[in-house]
Amino acid sequence: MKKLISIVVVIVVLVVAGIAVWFYATPKETINENASSTAASSTSTSTAGEVGTSSQEAENASGTEAEDLATNPIPSGWQSYSANIWKISYPSTWQVTPGAPQGRSSTFWSELSQEVGGTNLTLLSPKGFMQGTNLQEVRLTVGSTNTPSAVQSCTALPSNRTPETTATPVTINGIPFTKITTSDAGAGNFYNTVSYRTVRNGSCYAVEYTIHSTNIGNYPPEQGIKEFDETAVTAILQEIIGTFHFSI
């Protein structure tokens, strides 16, 4: 009888011990599994969030709203020039020359192209414009070409571009253009050119300006030559370009 009781006691002790082991061991494993699962989920969510943010930033960057040039109303006293299907206005003090700039061939239409075309209008800054500075000349032209290869690459970066050449979308009075900005230098002279390009009625149109200046460091201090105000020059040029529009 005592032997039977001893066996029962041993069985009870083993059962209790087994329950205790299960009770204390199983929750820990479950907690660890849940913790690992939560951590993995958190890491996955964080990574996905970072990727999503980068994609959104890239989308926002590529979807930057284009600059809009529109001069309205046209300043009082300005004159206008019309040719074929377009019109542009400018300050009355600026020099107007129908055709290509001096020293350019009759087939010249853009500083950024060697293709054959034509220039309808050349505007030059007035004499004495920013006198006493290192500014030499400001020139604005309106040219076009219907050469197939030039029309096809109208809004593309030029093949002879410099590393600083850029292209950005703009609109002029609601018409989409591509703004190509480039620069050149030589013998102490700097030439900054901005060309606004668009295709219209099968032709590539270029409304562009070139700012010609010299190295301010080449002037002795006693001459009193100052650095020209590029911001002010660019502002008046953009105001002129902001009047450009197609009539048909």
C-alpha positions as CSV (number, residue, x, y, z in Angstrom):
1,M,0.0,0.0,0.0
2,K,2.8,2.4,0.9
3,K,4.5,1.5,-2.3
4,L,1.4,2.4,-4.3
5,I,1.1,5.7,-2.5
6,S,4.8,6.5,-3.2
7,I,4.2,5.8,-6.9
8,V,1.2,8.0,-7.0
9,V,3.1,10.8,-5.3
10,V,5.9,10.5,-7.8
11,I,3.5,10.7,-10.7
12,V,1.8,13.8,-9.2
13,V,5.1,15.5,-8.7
14,L,6.1,14.7,-12.3
15,V,2.8,16.0,-13.6
16,V,3.1,19.2,-11.6
17,A,6.7,19.7,-12.6
18,G,5.8,19.2,-16.3
19,I,2.9,21.7,-16.0
20,A,5.3,24.2,-14.4
21,V,7.9,23.7,-17.1
22,W,5.3,24.2,-19.8
23,F,3.8,27.2,-18.1
24,Y,7.1,29.0,-17.7
25,A,8.8,27.9,-20.9
26,T,6.0,28.3,-23.5
27,P,5.1,32.0,-22.9
28,K,8.7,33.0,-23.2
29,E,9.0,31.4,-26.6
30,T,5.8,32.9,-27.7
31,I,6.8,36.3,-26.5
32,N,10.2,36.0,-28.3
33,E,8.4,34.9,-31.5
34,N,6.0,37.8,-31.3
35,A,8.8,40.3,-30.5
36,S,10.8,39.0,-33.5
37,S,7.7,39.2,-35.7
38,T,6.9,42.7,-34.5
39,A,10.5,43.8,-35.1
40,A,10.6,42.4,-38.6
41,S,7.3,44.0,-39.4
42,S,8.5,47.3,-38.0
43,T,11.7,47.1,-40.1
44,S,9.8,46.2,-43.2
45,T,7.4,49.0,-42.6
46,S,10.2,51.5,-42.0
47,T,12.1,50.4,-45.1
48,A,9.0,50.6,-47.2
49,G,8.3,54.0,-45.8
50,E,11.8,55.2,-46.7
51,V,11.4,53.9,-50.3
52,G,8.0,55.5,-50.5
53,T,9.3,58.8,-49.4
54,S,12.2,58.7,-51.9
55,S,9.8,57.8,-54.7
56,Q,7.5,60.7,-53.7
57,E,10.4,63.1,-53.5
58,A,11.6,62.0,-57.0
59,E,8.1,62.4,-58.3
60,N,7.8,65.9,-56.8
61,A,11.2,66.8,-58.2
62,S,10.3,65.7,-61.7
63,G,6.9,67.4,-61.4
64,T,8.3,70.8,-60.7
65,E,6.0,73.5,-62.1
66,A,7.5,75.2,-65.1
67,E,8.5,78.9,-64.9
68,D,5.9,81.1,-66.6
69,L,6.9,84.3,-68.4
70,A,4.1,86.7,-69.2
71,T,4.5,90.5,-69.4
72,N,1.0,91.8,-68.9
73,P,0.3,94.6,-69.3
74,I,3.1,95.7,-71.7
75,P,4.9,98.7,-70.2
76,S,3.9,102.1,-71.5
77,G,6.1,103.5,-74.3
78,W,7.3,100.1,-75.5
79,Q,7.2,99.3,-79.2
80,S,6.2,96.1,-80.9
81,Y,7.6,94.1,-83.8
82,S,5.6,91.6,-85.8
83,A,6.8,88.9,-88.3
84,N,4.8,86.1,-89.8
85,I,3.0,84.4,-86.9
86,W,4.6,86.1,-83.9
87,K,4.9,89.4,-82.1
88,I,7.2,90.8,-79.5
89,S,7.5,94.1,-77.6
90,Y,10.5,95.9,-76.3
91,P,11.7,99.3,-74.8
92,S,11.8,102.1,-77.3
93,T,15.4,102.8,-76.4
94,W,16.6,99.4,-77.7
95,Q,18.1,99.2,-81.2
96,V,16.1,97.2,-83.7
97,T,17.6,95.4,-86.7
98,P,15.4,93.2,-88.9
99,G,17.6,90.1,-89.8
100,A,20.7,88.6,-88.3
101,P,23.1,90.3,-85.9
102,Q,26.1,92.1,-87.4
103,G,28.8,89.7,-88.5
104,R,26.4,86.7,-88.8
105,S,25.4,85.1,-92.0
106,S,21.9,85.4,-93.4
107,T,21.2,81.7,-92.4
108,F,22.0,82.3,-88.8
109,W,19.1,81.7,-86.4
110,S,20.6,80.5,-83.1
111,E,23.9,80.7,-81.2
112,L,23.4,77.0,-80.3
113,S,23.0,75.6,-83.8
114,Q,25.0,75.3,-87.0
115,E,21.9,74.3,-89.0
116,V,20.5,76.6,-91.7
117,G,17.7,79.0,-90.7
118,G,17.0,82.7,-90.5
119,T,16.8,85.5,-88.0
120,N,13.7,87.8,-88.1
121,L,14.7,90.3,-85.5
122,T,17.8,91.4,-83.6
123,L,17.5,93.7,-80.5
124,L,20.6,95.4,-79.0
125,S,20.8,97.2,-75.7
126,P,21.0,101.0,-76.0
127,K,24.3,102.8,-76.1
128,G,25.4,103.7,-72.6
129,F,23.5,100.8,-71.1
130,M,25.1,100.2,-67.7
131,Q,27.9,102.5,-68.6
132,G,31.0,102.2,-66.3
133,T,30.6,98.5,-65.9
134,N,32.2,95.4,-67.5
135,L,29.1,94.8,-69.6
136,Q,29.8,95.0,-73.3
137,E,26.6,94.1,-75.1
138,V,23.2,92.6,-74.6
139,R,21.6,91.0,-77.7
140,L,18.2,89.4,-78.2
141,T,17.2,87.6,-81.3
142,V,14.2,85.8,-82.7
143,G,15.1,83.1,-85.2
144,S,13.6,79.9,-86.7
145,T,14.4,77.0,-88.9
146,N,12.4,74.3,-90.7
147,T,15.4,72.1,-91.3
148,P,14.1,68.6,-90.3
149,S,17.1,67.6,-88.2
150,A,17.0,71.0,-86.3
151,V,13.2,70.7,-85.8
152,Q,13.6,67.2,-84.4
153,S,16.3,68.3,-81.9
154,C,14.7,71.7,-81.3
155,T,14.4,71.4,-77.5
156,A,17.3,69.0,-76.9
157,L,20.6,70.0,-75.5
158,P,23.0,71.1,-78.2
159,S,25.7,68.6,-79.3
160,N,28.5,71.2,-78.6
161,R,27.2,71.9,-75.1
162,T,29.5,72.7,-72.2
163,P,29.2,70.9,-68.8
164,E,27.3,73.9,-67.5
165,T,24.6,73.7,-70.1
166,T,21.1,73.0,-68.7
167,A,17.6,72.6,-70.1
168,T,14.4,73.4,-68.1
169,P,10.7,73.6,-69.1
170,V,9.1,77.1,-69.2
171,T,6.0,78.6,-70.6
172,I,5.7,82.0,-72.4
173,N,2.2,83.3,-72.4
174,G,0.9,79.8,-71.9
175,I,3.0,78.2,-74.7
176,P,5.4,75.5,-73.6
177,F,9.1,76.2,-74.3
178,T,12.4,74.7,-73.3
179,K,14.9,77.1,-71.7
180,I,18.5,76.1,-72.6
181,T,21.2,78.0,-70.7
182,T,24.9,77.8,-71.6
183,S,28.0,79.9,-71.4
184,D,31.3,80.4,-73.2
185,A,34.5,82.3,-72.5
186,G,37.7,83.4,-74.2
187,A,40.4,86.0,-73.9
188,G,38.8,87.7,-70.9
189,N,35.3,87.7,-72.5
190,F,32.3,85.9,-71.2
191,Y,29.2,85.0,-73.2
192,N,26.1,83.8,-71.4
193,T,23.3,82.6,-73.7
194,V,19.8,81.7,-72.8
195,S,17.7,80.2,-75.6
196,Y,13.9,79.6,-75.4
197,R,12.9,76.9,-77.9
198,T,9.6,75.6,-79.2
199,V,8.2,73.9,-82.3
200,R,5.4,75.7,-84.1
201,N,3.8,75.0,-87.5
202,G,6.7,72.6,-88.4
203,S,9.5,75.1,-87.5
204,C,11.8,75.4,-84.5
205,Y,11.7,78.9,-83.0
206,A,14.4,80.3,-80.8
207,V,13.9,83.4,-78.7
208,E,17.3,83.9,-77.2
209,Y,19.6,86.4,-75.7
210,T,23.4,86.7,-75.1
211,I,25.0,88.8,-72.4
212,H,28.6,89.7,-73.3
213,S,30.8,90.9,-70.5
214,T,34.5,91.1,-69.7
215,N,36.6,89.9,-66.8
216,I,36.3,92.6,-64.1
217,G,39.7,91.6,-62.8
218,N,41.3,92.9,-66.0
219,Y,40.5,96.5,-65.2
220,P,42.9,98.6,-63.0
221,P,41.1,99.9,-59.9
222,E,41.8,103.5,-60.9
223,Q,39.5,103.1,-63.9
224,G,36.5,102.7,-61.6
225,I,34.9,99.9,-63.6
226,K,32.3,98.1,-61.6
227,E,30.7,94.6,-62.0
228,F,27.5,94.9,-64.0
229,D,24.1,94.1,-62.4
230,E,23.3,90.7,-64.0
231,T,20.1,90.4,-62.1
232,A,18.8,93.7,-63.5
233,V,19.9,92.8,-67.0
234,T,18.2,89.4,-66.9
235,A,15.0,90.9,-65.5
236,I,14.6,93.3,-68.5
237,L,15.4,90.5,-70.9
238,Q,12.8,88.2,-69.4
239,E,10.3,91.1,-69.4
240,I,10.9,91.5,-73.2
241,I,10.6,87.7,-73.8
242,G,7.4,87.7,-71.7
243,T,5.7,89.8,-74.4
244,F,6.5,87.2,-77.1
245,H,3.4,85.4,-78.4
246,F,2.2,83.6,-81.5
247,S,-0.7,85.1,-83.4
248,I,-1.7,81.8,-85.0
